[in-house]
Amino acid sequence: MRRILLSLVMALGTWAAQAALAQEAYRLELPPGSAAVDPAAGGSIQFIGTATVLIRYQGFTILTDPNFLHKGQKVHLGYGLTSERLTNPAVELADLPPIDLVILSHMHEDHFDREVQEKLDKAIPIVTTKEAAASLAKMGFQKRYPLGTWDALEVTKGAARLRITSAPGRHGKGLLAALLPSVMGSVLDFGDGKYRMYITGDTLVYDDLNEIPKRFPNMDLALLHLGGTRILGTFKVTMDGQDGVRMMQLIAPRTGVPIHYNDYDVFKSPLSDFQEAAKAAGLENKVVYLKHGEAYTFVPGKPEASSPPR
Ligand SMILES: [Zn+2]
């Protein structure tokens, strides 16, 4: 009897462990757009500043890590730490086009600032971590899609398809990670493998990320959160230039676009660190540099990455 009970408990334990590992899939059906979308049409990534970009492709308009503060304004990063913005966003919050959804890598004010918390339409769907979703609920945001690592959200808009998968991310090492918000990267798969994009989120390069290229090979584009952010002047909590190169080597995207650099005074690794490291690693022809406001445009299947005209 005891043995039967014991094996029952063990079986239950195994089931619970498997259930915990299972990836959840969620759905979001957006109202179809009015204009028909040409499946052969290209897309664009407009860099607004910090980690804020506008992704437009196949009828979807996606905003990432919305931060619309201006030069001189301060963000609070917890534990009494603040940071000053050194740049302006290329687009004002009030001038955004209609947004289908927001992807938020984590809840920090340089990614979801106080003005955004107050003024962003509370009905916009937001895809984010479980922890950030709980904060968004308190702020009154109604449509939250909290994802655990490797969970996926299937989004449809008319005939257009997009799958967003939450990828691992870690804002700090060891104990520091526990004191900082949980972070997710995201993999965007448009139209069943037509175009694949990875947004790193504010992460360091660590072992869990090795799983990303195994699950998601043939990455078309990677948006790299750089900046080599240091808190208390010491602890590195985002990738610096060298880390950005390691990330490019790990994920092996056809094109990498650095974002999240030079915008705040806690960003201690300037873009030039990454430019030099990328050049030394022979990656310069795989990187596209965008100034605030510039857009990278792509046409899936075209061999050449296209940079904005200089
Ligand atoms: Zn950040």
Residues whose N, C-alpha, C, O or C-beta is under 5 A from the ligand:
A	BS01	ZN	D110 D202
